[in-house]
């Protein structure tokens, strides 16, 4: 990753609108961030914060017409993806941009072999014949550390363990040598040892290929170990972002501090209780005025109820959206 290079992906002011039974609300509100080649950007936050919605918007997979991107831009290598129709977007999706979904058992088609599914993007995007595509598929499986890859191409998803299915999903995502990969909770339901193996594979592949990687996760430990940059989201907005060491070393937003206080430490007092964040996240249609976090925030004051704080840079590369500590 070279900071002087232009960003591979620039999301700026992204806003998505949800429409249900005549009601409308913003699921994402003015989301902005960048991803550079070889960089791992982690997006963290509670369920419903907008992490997966951001990924679906980048991939052009929003469930329209109920959810639409209504403002902002998603510029990938100079092209605003929001201006493309579905046919144009297919030229990017699976080829230059790929995504690993949360649950590989539901993402892999149970009626097709693993080899068929890894080969499919190679045939569609790269024009390879089936024999050449199968050979490449075996190489990809071996690259993600699946033993006896040639034999396992003939197996079906139910014949793979959870960790092997996730590796098959990574191999499928890597098939066309994408410039950007999005991994949405790629280690869900896997044991700790397999989680570490999967994450190390993703990190090493991103750095080795110069591929941008967006890692969506709930785990701050994963972020601390594998990511370069962290984006903290709450109620569809980015509330803090910056280099991992900077944000974790000197968190400025009360929500970021709250998330970190919920994480147990190995060197702390084992008898001390974790500190939860009071209250519950608001739903899309019942978000409060001003800063959405203010009903749960210990530092909230009158301005927080009335005005939404913008995301502003207060140290080089470190941004926060908070009226406190100005």
KATATA-V372610 format. One record per run of one state. SS is the DSSP state (H for helix, E for strand, C for the rest). FROM is the first residue (numbers start at 1). TO is the last residue. If there is no record, write none. Layout:
SS/FROM/TO + SS/FROM/TO
//
This chain:
C/1/8 + E/9/20 + C/21/22 + E/23/35 + C/36/39 + E/40/44 + C/45/50 + H/51/59 + C/60/66 + E/67/76 + C/77/78 + E/79/80 + H/81/83 + C/84/85 + H/86/90 + C/91/92 + E/93/93 + C/94/96 + E/97/100 + C/101/103 + H/104/107 + C/108/112 + E/113/113 + H/114/126 + C/127/129 + H/130/143 + C/144/148 + H/149/152 + C/153/155 + E/156/156 + H/157/159 + C/160/161 + H/162/174 + C/175/179 + E/180/184 + C/185/191 + H/192/209 + C/210/211 + E/212/216 + C/217/219 + H/220/226 + C/227/228 + E/229/234 + C/235/236 + E/237/243 + H/244/249 + C/250/253 + H/254/261 + C/262/283 + H/284/286 + C/287/293 + H/294/296 + C/297/301 + H/302/306 + C/307/311 + E/312/315 + C/316/317 + E/318/320 + C/321/326
//
